Amino acid sequence: MTSRSDGTDSESYARELARRALAEDGPNDITSDIVSARGVKAAGLLEFRSGGVLAGLSYAAAVIAECDLEVEWEVSEGAAVSPKRTIGTITGDLADILRAERPMLNLLQRACGIATATRTFVATVVGTGCRILHTRKTAPGLRQLDIDSVLAGGGQQHRLGLHDAVLVKDNHWHVLADRGSDLEIALEDARSRGVTGLYVEVESLDQVKAACKAGATRLLIDNQPPETVVGWGAIARDSRPGIEIEASGGITLDNVRSYAEAGADYVSVGALTHSVVAADLALEIREGGAYETSMTDVSS
């Protein structure tokens, strides 16, 4: 897991998320009560039906632990898993397995979907040196899960929030202009506060030159064609050697390699997290070696 800025360690965050997810189902499981599931020892086999990149194991494990269950994983985080493979076995009381089932699968489905999509983008730019980044377009309350899933898929970390790097965007440019302020002064203020990531979004060649003069460490070239990335990148690197170039906006699997070959050091892809397609995982319950049934699918 990545480090968190609020003082909460990653394990505590996963436990907190697990508790919130379980609390959404209320104080008791009336269905398990009426079918007398309590006190029955069982095992649940986790099957990765669709296959893909495995992610979210620490979050699933936190749900499992909160329900007083045990799990034995057969596959590691970040591994590519073939369809219909069993990835782990959960053991304990049947009622507790049924309680853990949906929250655990919800987290795994999202995490694996993000990781699988990320791995596809990473594979598409292999050999170019370009790295795939997440954005802040994450599900509210699930940012750490989303970021960890991108990392499991082979992507890299962008800023975690508003606190850990400067990112001057179009609205900030307007504020500077309205107040008669200067980008160079603003970035010097950030440096005096110990901020080292000084990213500036640029929409014109004049902004490219101003950002380089002000000491930006990275240019974010947003919603521009690869040809513009080539030209602006060359000008920026000539003016400020070592500056990083990030492309963003409208990035798809069809065009991401073009941006990488245009010289982008990074490509940030919001769709990794804001348009994730959930992976298909399921839990099959086995009680006493005789009872076996598929208990859930991605739509239930």
FENDA-V635531 format. One record per residue. SS is DSSP state (H for helix, E for strand, L for the rest). OMEGA is omega in radians with two decimals (999 if undefined). D_CENTER is the distance of its C-alpha to the mean C-alpha in Angstrom with 1 decimal. Layout:
# FENDA-V635531
ss | omega | d_center
SS | OMEGA | D_CENTER
SS | OMEGA | D_CENTER
This chain:
# FENDA-V635531
ss | omega | d_center
L | 3.08 | 10.6
L | 3.11 | 10.5
L | -3.13 | 13.4
L | -3.04 | 13.8
L | -3.03 | 16.3
L | 3.12 | 18.0
L | 3.13 | 19.9
L | 3.09 | 18.1
L | -3.01 | 17.3
H | 3.13 | 14.3
H | 3.12 | 16.7
H | 3.10 | 18.1
H | -3.14 | 14.9
H | 3.12 | 14.2
H | 3.12 | 17.9
H | 3.12 | 17.9
H | 3.11 | 15.1
H | -3.14 | 17.2
H | -3.14 | 20.3
H | 3.14 | 19.2
H | 3.14 | 18.1
H | -3.11 | 21.4
H | -3.14 | 23.4
L | 3.14 | 22.5
L | 3.09 | 24.9
L | -3.00 | 27.8
L | -3.13 | 30.1
L | 3.13 | 31.4
L | -3.04 | 31.0
H | 3.14 | 34.3
H | 3.10 | 34.0
H | 3.11 | 33.7
H | -3.03 | 36.6
H | 3.08 | 38.9
L | 3.07 | 38.3
L | 3.13 | 39.0
L | -3.10 | 35.8
L | 3.10 | 36.1
L | 3.13 | 37.7
L | 3.13 | 36.9
E | -3.08 | 35.3
E | 3.04 | 32.8
E | 3.09 | 30.0
E | 3.13 | 26.9
E | 3.11 | 25.6
E | -3.09 | 21.9
E | 3.09 | 21.9
E | -3.00 | 19.2
L | -3.07 | 21.2
L | -3.00 | 19.3
L | -3.11 | 18.2
E | -3.14 | 15.2
E | -3.08 | 12.7
L | 3.11 | 12.7
L | 3.08 | 9.8
L | -3.07 | 10.0
H | -3.12 | 13.6
H | 3.12 | 13.9
H | 3.07 | 13.0
H | 3.13 | 15.4
H | 3.12 | 17.9
H | 3.07 | 17.9
H | -3.13 | 18.9
H | -3.14 | 21.4
H | 3.12 | 22.9
H | 3.13 | 23.3
L | 3.09 | 25.4
L | 3.11 | 27.6
L | 3.07 | 26.6
E | 3.13 | 26.0
E | 3.03 | 23.7
E | -3.10 | 24.3
E | 3.09 | 21.5
L | -3.08 | 22.7
L | -3.08 | 19.7
L | 3.05 | 17.3
L | 3.10 | 13.6
L | -3.13 | 12.5
L | 3.01 | 15.8
E | -3.02 | 16.7
E | 3.10 | 18.5
L | -3.11 | 21.5
L | 3.05 | 22.0
L | 3.12 | 23.8
E | 3.02 | 23.3
E | -3.09 | 23.5
E | -3.14 | 20.7
E | 3.14 | 22.2
E | 3.12 | 25.1
E | 3.14 | 25.3
E | 3.11 | 28.7
E | -3.14 | 30.6
E | -3.09 | 32.2
H | -3.14 | 31.7
H | 3.13 | 31.3
H | 3.08 | 28.5
H | 3.13 | 26.7
H | 3.09 | 27.1
H | -3.09 | 25.7
H | -2.94 | 22.6
H | -3.00 | 22.1
H | 3.10 | 20.4
H | 3.13 | 18.0
H | -3.13 | 17.0
H | 3.11 | 16.6
H | -3.13 | 14.7
H | 3.13 | 11.9
H | -3.12 | 12.2
H | -3.14 | 12.5
H | -3.09 | 9.3
H | -3.12 | 7.4
H | 3.08 | 9.8
H | 3.12 | 9.7
H | -3.11 | 6.2
H | -3.13 | 7.4
H | 3.10 | 10.7
H | 3.14 | 10.2
H | -3.12 | 8.7
H | 3.12 | 11.7
H | 3.09 | 14.0
H | -3.14 | 13.3
H | -3.14 | 13.7
H | -3.10 | 16.8
H | -3.13 | 18.1
L | -3.09 | 18.5
L | 3.13 | 19.7
L | -3.12 | 22.8
L | -3.06 | 22.3
L | 3.13 | 20.6
L | -3.13 | 18.0
E | -3.11 | 14.4
E | -3.11 | 11.3
E | 2.93 | 9.1
L | 3.03 | 6.3
L | 3.04 | 8.3
L | 3.11 | 9.3
L | -3.09 | 9.4
L | 3.09 | 7.3
L | 3.13 | 9.4
L | -3.14 | 12.0
L | -3.10 | 12.1
L | -3.05 | 8.7
H | -3.10 | 6.8
H | 3.06 | 6.9
H | -3.12 | 6.0
H | -3.13 | 2.7
H | 3.13 | 2.9
H | 3.14 | 5.2
H | 3.05 | 4.3
H | 3.13 | 4.0
H | 3.11 | 6.8
H | 3.12 | 8.5
L | 3.11 | 8.8
L | 3.05 | 10.5
L | -3.13 | 8.7
E | -3.03 | 9.4
L | 2.95 | 8.8
L | 3.06 | 10.2
L | -3.13 | 11.8
L | -3.09 | 10.5
L | -3.13 | 12.9
L | -2.96 | 16.5
L | -2.87 | 18.1
L | 3.06 | 17.1
L | 3.02 | 18.0
E | 2.96 | 20.2
E | 3.12 | 19.2
E | -3.13 | 22.4
L | -3.02 | 21.9
H | 3.14 | 24.7
H | 3.09 | 25.5
H | 3.05 | 25.8
H | 3.14 | 28.2
H | 3.13 | 30.2
H | 3.11 | 30.4
H | -3.13 | 31.7
H | -3.11 | 34.2
H | -3.10 | 35.4
L | -3.14 | 36.0
L | -3.12 | 37.7
L | -3.02 | 35.3
L | -3.13 | 34.1
H | -3.12 | 30.8
H | 3.11 | 32.3
H | -3.12 | 33.4
H | -3.13 | 29.9
H | 3.06 | 28.2
H | 3.07 | 31.0
H | 3.12 | 30.4
H | 3.12 | 26.8
H | 3.14 | 28.1
H | 3.10 | 30.6
L | 3.12 | 27.9
L | 3.14 | 26.4
L | -3.12 | 23.4
L | 3.11 | 22.9
L | -3.08 | 20.1
E | -3.05 | 22.2
E | -3.12 | 20.4
E | 3.05 | 22.5
E | -3.08 | 21.9
E | -3.12 | 25.0
L | 3.14 | 26.7
L | 3.13 | 30.1
H | 3.08 | 31.9
H | 3.11 | 33.5
H | 3.06 | 30.1
H | -3.11 | 29.2
H | 3.14 | 32.5
H | -3.13 | 32.1
H | 3.11 | 28.6
H | 3.13 | 30.0
H | -3.10 | 33.1
H | 3.10 | 31.2
L | 3.09 | 29.3
L | 3.09 | 25.8
L | 3.11 | 23.7
E | 3.00 | 21.4
E | 3.05 | 22.3
E | -3.11 | 19.7
E | -2.96 | 21.6
E | 3.04 | 20.4
L | 3.08 | 21.7
L | 3.12 | 24.3
L | 3.13 | 25.5
H | -3.13 | 25.1
H | 3.11 | 28.8
H | 3.09 | 28.1
H | 3.10 | 25.4
H | -3.07 | 28.1
H | -3.12 | 30.7
H | 3.12 | 28.9
H | 3.14 | 27.2
H | 3.13 | 30.7
H | -3.12 | 32.2
H | -3.10 | 29.6
H | 3.08 | 29.8
H | -3.12 | 33.5
H | -3.07 | 33.6
L | -3.12 | 31.1
L | 3.12 | 30.6
L | 3.13 | 27.3
L | 3.14 | 25.4
E | 3.13 | 21.9
E | 3.09 | 21.3
E | 3.06 | 18.0
E | 3.13 | 18.2
E | 3.08 | 16.3
L | 3.09 | 17.3
L | -3.13 | 18.2
L | 3.11 | 16.4
L | 3.07 | 16.7
L | -3.12 | 17.3
L | -3.06 | 20.9
L | -3.01 | 21.0
H | 3.14 | 18.2
H | 3.09 | 20.7
H | 3.10 | 23.2
H | 3.11 | 21.2
H | -3.14 | 20.6
H | 3.07 | 24.3
L | 3.08 | 25.2
L | 3.10 | 24.2
L | 3.05 | 20.7
L | -3.12 | 19.3
E | 2.94 | 15.8
E | 3.12 | 14.4
E | -3.00 | 11.7
L | 3.14 | 10.5
L | -3.08 | 9.8
H | 3.12 | 10.3
H | -3.07 | 7.2
H | -3.10 | 6.0
H | -3.13 | 9.6
L | -3.07 | 11.4
L | 3.00 | 9.8
L | -3.08 | 12.8
L | 3.03 | 12.9
L | -3.12 | 14.1
L | 3.05 | 17.6
E | -3.12 | 18.3
E | 3.09 | 21.5
E | 3.09 | 23.6
E | -3.07 | 27.2
E | 3.04 | 29.6
E | 3.13 | 32.6
E | 3.06 | 35.4
L | 3.09 | 38.3
L | -3.07 | 37.8
L | -3.04 | 39.2
E | 3.13 | 36.8
E | 3.12 | 33.9
E | 3.04 | 32.1
E | -3.01 | 28.8
L | -3.06 | 27.6
L | 2.92 | 24.6
L | -2.96 | 22.7
L | -3.06 | 19.6
L | -3.02 | 21.8
L | 999 | 23.6
